[in-house]
Amino acid sequence: MRVFWLIIGWLSIGWAIAQDVINQEVIEYKGLLLKSPLAQFEATAAINDMYNFKFERANNQFKWFREKYPQHPMPEFLLGLSEWWQIMPNPEDRSKDDNILRQMDLSIGKAKKLFEANPDNAEAAFFLSASYAFKSRLHGERKHWLRATSAGKNALNYLKAGKVSKDLSPELLFGEGLYNYYSVWIKDNYAALRPLLLFFKKGDKPLGLQQLEEVASNSFYTRTEAQYMLMRIYRNEEHQPIKALPIAEYLAKTFPDNAYFQRYYAGIAYSLAMFEDAERVSKEILQKIAAKQIGYEAVSGRYAAFILAYIARVRQGDLATAEKYYQQAIAFAESTKSYDSGYYLASLQDLGRIYHTQKKYAQAQKCYELLKKNSKRKSNQRKEAKKHLREYKDMDFEE
């Protein structure tokens, strides 16, 4: 259920951003958003600031929109979207939950007034769909399934009500592409959710990817969201990191202070043995964490430290540096209680091997005890930990 409503959230949000936030043909409702190229430019600059984690500057602009268009749902929606991107590097961060839900409720309240006054108001329908979708997405992250389901149903209802245009521009293709891809992907990968998909039209994965590629190449306002989703799809769902690489590199360079984009690029570069790039970006991440830069925290640190440890150990043969970075990766993971994360377990395993080779058995024992405790029961990591712990059992060594 969690995966289903997260995807529904992306679908609705994509349509909302495409048609309603900064469309080239904004419908002129009295007292609301006007058809103004300057307003579009200002909104785009603020959204780019948001993606680059310049949240204070972006939020000031969004608040200015709220003062200028007090009856329009767009400012509240963008303020909520800004709160969401602030937790993107670590979705387990719950400090913004109340603010996100509050902003989405405010957006829903304003959009409902527009929709009730005119059910043909596509702009209002899209904002209703997007705001409910974000509520569903957040509740899904928190495993509040009933709330996620209720909000998700509302999102889909308003998405259907607002989907009135048959002449889809590159901007509008974003939501269509996501639906075509994920409606098939979910069916193929989550059998338990197949009954829910009977109520929706049949999707088309190849067409969905084609549509998203067109949006990523030819759209203006939805380009970043489309590129972000394509990057995730190619790496995670399609298992084609080579296709995700140019997108990840572009996003990391365009938004160099976005911790999420930076660590994603570092991870892809590492997986493709592009070690110079992976090392450079990973060091930048740790430097920004040390400088307490906004958005840079322990999750990104775990990624960066492990990558640097691996490069130092395998590529450079520098075990002292590798030990330092493995210890950092372990500390970052433990600070967020990410005991089942792959980089945490791999760091324990690799550091244990270093200590064992150096005959530092007391330190190795600590690593293997943690590895045994946190790895999966039948995993090779657990088997290796148990093997060494049996070996150490009869040893008499000082810590």
N, C-alpha and C positions, 0 to 999 in steps of 0.2 A: 504493500500500500504506500509506503514512504516514497519509493521510486516513482510510482504512478503519479502522485500528486506533485512531486517536484517537477516532473516533466510537464504536467498540465500547467504548472506555474510558468514555466518558460514559454509555453505556447502562447498563453494569454498576454504575458508581458511583452512578447515580441510584437504581437499585433498592436498593442497599445502604444508602444514607443513609435512604431512605424507610422500609424495613422494619426495619432492624437497629440503626441507631445510636441512634435515640430514638423508637421506635415507641410508640404509646399502649398497646399490649398486649404488653409485653415478656415473653417466655417465661421462666419461672423455672427455670434450671438451677442445680443445687447449686453454690454458691461463685461464681456468675457474676453478671451484671447482674440486679438485682432490679426488680420492678415498683414503682418509687418515683417519685411526682410530683416530689419534691424533686430526685432525680437527673436527671430529665428537664429540670427548670428550670435546674439547674446546667450541664448539658450544652449547653443552648440558649444560655445567657449566654456560655459559653466559645466556642461556634461563632461567635456574633455578634462577639465580640472578635477572633476569627481573621479574619473578613471585613473588620473595620475595621483590620486590620494591627496589632492589639495582641497581637503574637505571644507575648511573654513572659508576659503575664497568661493568655492562652489555654492556652499550653503547661503552665503551672503547674497549671491545673485538669485538663488531660488527664493529667498525671503523677499527680495525686491520684487520678484514676479508676484508673490503673494499680496504685496501691498498694491501693486499695479492692477492685478486681476483678482480681487478678493473673492469673487463668486466662482472662480474656475478651479477645478480639481487638480490641474497640472502641478501647481507649486507644492501642494502637500504630497502628491505622488513622488515628485522628484526628491523632496526632503526625506521621504521614507526610503527611496532607492539609495540615496546617499548613506543613510544609516546602514542599509544592508551591505554596501560595499565596504563599510568600515569593519564588518565582521567576516568578510570573505576570506582573509588569510587564515582565520580560525573560526569556523562555523560553530564551534562549541562555546564560543563567547556569548553569554546570554545578557550581557550588560546593555545591549541595544534593543532587546526584544520589545519592551514596553513602548519605546519610542517608535519602532517600526510599525507596530500594531496601531498605535495612536494616529500616526500620520496616514496610514492606509484607511482607518476609519473616518478621518476628516475628509480624505479624498472621496470616499464612498458617499458620505453625507452630501457633499456638494454635487457630485455627479448624479445622485438620485434625484435631486431637485430638478436638474436639467432634463433627466430622462422622463420623470413623471410629467413635466410640462410638455414634453415632446418626445414620444416613444420612437420617433424616427431620427432622433439625435444620435448619430453614430458615434460622435465624439464622447458623449456621456456614456454610451454602452461600452466603449473601449476602456475608458477609465474605470468603470465599475468592474469589468472583467479583470483588468490588470491589478487593481487593488485587492480584489478578493483572491486572485492568484498568488500574490505575495503573502497574504495571510495564510493561505493553504500551504505554501512552500515553507514558511517559518514553522507552522504547527507540525508539518511533516518532519522537519529537522529535529523538532523536540519530541517526536513520537506521540503527539497528541492526535491520534488517528481520527477520532470523531470530529474534532474541530477542523482538521485538515480536509476531511471528506465534505463537511458542510460548506466550507469556504470554496473548495474546489468545484462543487456542483454549481454554486452561484457564479463562479468565474466562467464556467462553460456555458451557462444559460445566457449570460450577457455577451459572451464571445459570439454566440450564434446570433443574438439579436443585432449585434453591431457589424456582422460580416455581410455587408450589403453590396460592396463593390465587386464586380466581376472583372473589371479591368485592372489587374494587379500590377502595380509599379514595382520596381526593384525593392522599394521600401516595404511594401505590403507583402512581398514574397517571403519575408523572414518567418512570420508565423506559419504560413502555409508550408514552407520547407521543413520546419521543425515538426509539424504535425505529420507530414508524409513520412518522414524518417522514423520518428520515435513510435508512432502507432504500430509500425511493423516490428521495430526492434524490441519493444516491450512484449509483443505477442510471441516472438521467437525466444526470448530469454526469461520471461516470467509467466509460466503456465498458469499460476494461480490468478493472474490478472486478466486472462483471456476473456472470461465472461463479461467483464466491464467493457471491453472493446467492441462487443457486439452492438452496442448502442451508437457507435460512431462509424463514419464512412471509412472505407478501406483505404489504407495508405499506400505509399509507393516509395521505398527507400532510395532507389537510384534517382528518382525525380526529386526527392527531398534534398539529397546532397547537391544535385544540380542547381536547385533553387537557392540553397544557402550559398553556394559558390558565386552565383550571380549577384546576390545581395552583398557578399563580402567584397566583390570586385567593383560593382557599379552603383551601389547605394551610397548615400552620404551620411544620413543620420543614424541608420541602423548598422553601419559597417562594423563598428567595434563589437557590438553584441553578436553579430553573425560570425565574425572572425573568432571570437571567444568560443562560441559553440562548436564551430568547425574544428578548432584546435582540440577541444575535449573529445569530440566524436572520433576524429581520426586516431587519436592516441589511445583512448580508453575503449570505445565501442568497436572500432574497425581494426584496432591493433596495427596501425600503419603510422608509426611515429615519423617516418620520413616525410609524409604528407603534412603532418602537424608542424614540422620544424620551421618552414618559412613563415607560417602564421605566428608561431610563438616568438620567433626572432623579431618580427615586425612589431608585435605588441610590446615586447620587452624594451625595444628601442624607442618606440613612440611614447610609451608611458614608463619611463625609467624609474619612477618612484612608486610604481604599483608592485607591492611585494608578491602578490599572487602571480602576476604575469612573469616577474623575474624568476621566481622559483620554478614555475612551470617550464620556462625556457631552459633553465639550468638542468632540470630533470630530463628533458628530452635530449639535450646535448649530451648529457652523461650516458643515456641509454644508447645513443648512436656513436659512442666513442669519440665525440668531439670534445676532447678533454681540455683543450686550451680555453674554449668558450665556457665550458662548464666550470672550470676553475676560476676564471675571471669573474663571472656573474656570482658565483658562490661567495667569493671573497667580498664582493660589493654588498651582498646581503648581510654578511656578518658585520661588516663595517657600519652599516646602517642600523643594525640592531644595537651595536655598541653605542652609537650616537643617539639612540632612542628615537629614531625617526618614525613618524606615524605609519602604522601598518606593518612594521617589521617587528616580529615577535618570535616566540619559541618554535612554532610549527615551521616557519620558514627557516629558522636556525637549524632545526633538526635535518632538514633536507640539505642545506648548504654544508653543514659540518660533516655529514656522512660522505658527501661527494668529495670534499677536500681530503678526508681521511683515506678514502679509496685511492685517489690519485697519488697521494703521498706514499701509500704502502705499495701499490701495484706498479704504478708508472715511474715513481721516483726512487723507490726503495728506501725511503726516509721513515723509519719506524718511529722515531721520536716525534716527528711532526704528526704522523698518523695517529699515534697514541693520544696526542693532545686533542686532535679533532674528534676522534671517537669518544673521548671523555665528554667533549662539548655536546656531541649529538645525543649521548645518553642523558646528560643533564637537562638538555632542552626537552627531551621526550618525557622525562620524569616530572618536569615542572608542569606539564600539561596532562600528566597521568595517561600518556599515550603508550601504555605498556604492550599493546598488541600491534603497534605500527611496525612495518617492515624494516625501516631504517633503524629503529631502536633495537630490534632483535638482531639484525645483521651487525650492528655496531658491537653489541655484546659478544657475538660469536667471533668476529674478527679480532676484537681486542683480547678476548680470551685466548685466541690462537697465538697472538703476539706474546702475551705473558707466558704462555706454556712453552713456546720456543725459547724464550729467554730464561726459562726455569724460574720464573717469578710465580710460583705455584699458589701462593696465598692470594695474590691479585687475580690470577686466573680462576681460582675457585669462586671468588665473589661473582665474576662475570658469568660463569657457568651455572651458578645457583640461580641467578636472576633469569638466565636464558631458560633453564628448566622450568622455572615457576611461570613464565609468561608465554612460552611458545606452545604451539598446538600439540596435543597429546601424542600424535603419531608422526610428527614432523621429523625431518632429518636433523633439524637444529636441536630438538629435545633429545634425540638419540645421541648426538655428539656430546651434549652437556652431561647426560647420564653416564656415558662412557668415561669421561674425564673425572667426574666426581667419584666414581667407583675407584679410579686409579689414585685419586688424592686421599681417599679414605684411610689408607694404611700408611700414608706419609706422615712424617713428623717434621713439620716446618714452622718456622716463626713467621708472623705477619710482618 
